[in-house]
Amino acid sequence: MEKIKINDKIFDGTMKKLSQNHVQLVFVAGKKPKEAALKNGFCLVDCKERVYCNCLSYTTIYRELQEGYILSNDESVYIEPEEVPVVEPSAEELAEQEKQRHILEQQNEIDALKKQLASSDYKFAKMYEYSLVGKSAEYDVEVLHRERQTIRDQINDLETELQSLLI
């Protein structure tokens, strides 16, 4: 707890520097000085009431708090922002948001399936290379084809569904 000297009176409280131009003074409950007393700034004093910090340039009440003040040394004053009314979306807007969410999910799923399909492309290149040099492939072509065709069918179904959502 610090000692805050305002004019010739000593108050118990704390000072916190908020910015280059703002400080916050918080006083012990019920011991807050009147606004007019702050017109000449304040000082911080030690237990023997010796000044160790002059804050005489903080003369403008930037904002009043329940337990103290925020003061400025540049004459700035806090202005409460206007309340922005919260507008509830209409049923149509909610439906459109849900549609857009569903479209995004579809696009993400299609992208993931295309990546999965592309991740096995090298197997066909490898099988082709092996066949050119007369070696047998280490992959079962039928199984690989079925797996990839299943993925292609899923992509086609999702793209058809996506097209219907985009109309």
C-alpha positions in Angstrom: 0.0 0.0 0.0 1.3 3.4 -1.0 0.7 6.8 0.5 -0.8 9.3 -2.0 -0.6 12.9 -1.2 -3.3 15.1 -2.8 -3.0 18.8 -1.9 -2.1 18.4 1.8 -4.0 15.3 2.6 -2.6 11.8 2.7 -4.6 8.8 1.4 -3.8 5.1 1.5 -4.0 3.5 -2.0 -2.0 2.3 -5.0 -0.9 3.9 -8.2 -0.5 1.9 -11.4 0.9 3.4 -14.6 -1.4 2.3 -17.4 0.3 4.1 -20.3 2.5 7.0 -21.1 -0.3 9.4 -20.4 -2.5 7.5 -17.9 -2.2 6.4 -14.3 -4.8 4.6 -12.1 -5.2 5.5 -8.5 -7.0 3.0 -6.3 -7.9 4.1 -2.7 -8.8 2.1 0.4 -12.5 1.5 0.4 -14.5 4.6 1.4 -11.4 6.9 1.4 -11.6 8.2 -2.1 -11.0 11.9 -2.5 -13.4 14.2 -4.3 -12.7 14.9 -7.9 -11.9 18.6 -7.3 -9.0 17.6 -5.1 -7.2 16.1 -8.0 -7.0 19.3 -10.1 -3.4 19.9 -9.0 -2.1 16.4 -9.5 -0.7 14.2 -6.7 2.5 12.9 -5.2 3.6 9.6 -3.8 5.1 9.9 -0.4 6.9 7.5 2.0 5.9 6.7 5.5 7.6 9.9 6.7 5.6 11.8 4.1 8.6 12.6 2.0 7.8 13.0 -1.7 9.5 10.4 -3.8 7.3 10.7 -7.0 5.8 13.9 -8.3 2.8 13.3 -10.6 1.6 16.9 -10.7 0.9 16.8 -14.5 -1.9 14.2 -14.0 -4.6 16.7 -13.5 -7.4 15.5 -15.8 -9.8 12.8 -14.6 -9.8 10.4 -17.6 -12.3 8.0 -16.0 -13.9 7.6 -12.6 -13.8 4.2 -11.1 -15.8 2.9 -8.1 -12.6 2.7 -6.0 -10.6 5.5 -7.6 -9.7 7.3 -10.8 -7.8 7.0 -14.0 -6.0 10.3 -14.5 -4.4 11.7 -17.7 -1.5 14.1 -18.2 -2.6 15.0 -21.7 -6.2 16.3 -21.0 -7.7 13.2 -22.6 -11.0 12.0 -21.2 -12.5 8.5 -21.6 -15.7 8.4 -23.7 -17.9 5.3 -23.3 -18.3 3.6 -26.7 -21.8 3.5 -28.0 -23.6 0.2 -27.4 -23.9 -1.7 -30.6 -27.3 -3.4 -30.7 -27.1 -7.2 -31.1 -29.3 -8.2 -34.1 -30.5 -11.7 -34.1 -30.2 -13.3 -37.5 -33.4 -14.1 -39.3 -34.5 -17.6 -40.1 -33.3 -17.1 -43.7 -29.9 -15.9 -42.5 -29.6 -18.8 -40.2 -30.5 -21.2 -43.0 -27.9 -19.5 -45.3 -25.3 -19.8 -42.6 -26.1 -23.5 -42.2 -25.9 -24.0 -46.0 -22.5 -22.3 -46.2 -21.2 -24.4 -43.3 -22.4 -27.6 -45.1 -20.8 -26.4 -48.4 -17.5 -25.9 -46.6 -17.7 -29.3 -45.0 -18.4 -30.9 -48.4 -15.4 -29.0 -49.9 -13.1 -30.1 -47.1 -14.2 -33.7 -47.4 -13.7 -33.6 -51.2 -10.2 -32.2 -50.7 -9.3 -34.8 -48.2 -10.5 -37.6 -50.5 -8.5 -36.2 -53.4 -5.4 -36.1 -51.3 -6.0 -39.7 -50.2 -6.4 -40.6 -53.9 -3.2 -38.8 -54.9 -1.3 -40.5 -52.1 -1.5 -43.8 -53.9 -0.7 -42.5 -57.4 2.9 -43.6 -57.0 1.9 -47.2 -56.7 0.6 -47.2 -60.4 3.8 -45.6 -61.6 5.8 -48.2 -59.7 3.7 -51.1 -61.1 4.1 -49.7 -64.7 7.9 -49.4 -64.2 8.1 -52.9 -62.9 6.1 -54.2 -65.9 8.5 -52.5 -68.3 11.5 -54.4 -66.8 9.6 -57.7 -66.5 9.2 -57.7 -62.7 6.0 -58.6 -60.9 4.2 -55.8 -59.0 4.2 -55.8 -55.3 0.7 -54.4 -55.2 -2.6 -56.2 -56.0 -3.9 -54.2 -59.0 -7.5 -55.3 -58.5 -7.6 -54.4 -54.8 -5.8 -51.1 -55.5 -8.2 -50.3 -58.3 -11.3 -51.1 -56.2 -10.0 -48.9 -53.3 -9.3 -46.0 -55.6 -12.6 -46.4 -57.5 -14.4 -46.3 -54.2 -12.7 -43.0 -53.4 -13.5 -41.6 -56.8 -17.2 -42.6 -56.4 -17.3 -40.8 -53.0 -15.7 -37.7 -54.6 -18.3 -37.8 -57.5 -21.2 -38.2 -55.0 -20.0 -35.3 -52.9 -19.4 -33.1 -55.9 -22.9 -33.8 -57.2 -24.3 -32.9 -53.7 -22.1 -29.8 -53.6 -23.4 -28.7 -57.0 -27.0 -29.0 -55.8 -26.1 -26.8 -52.8 -24.5 -24.2 -54.9 -27.6 -23.7 -57.1 
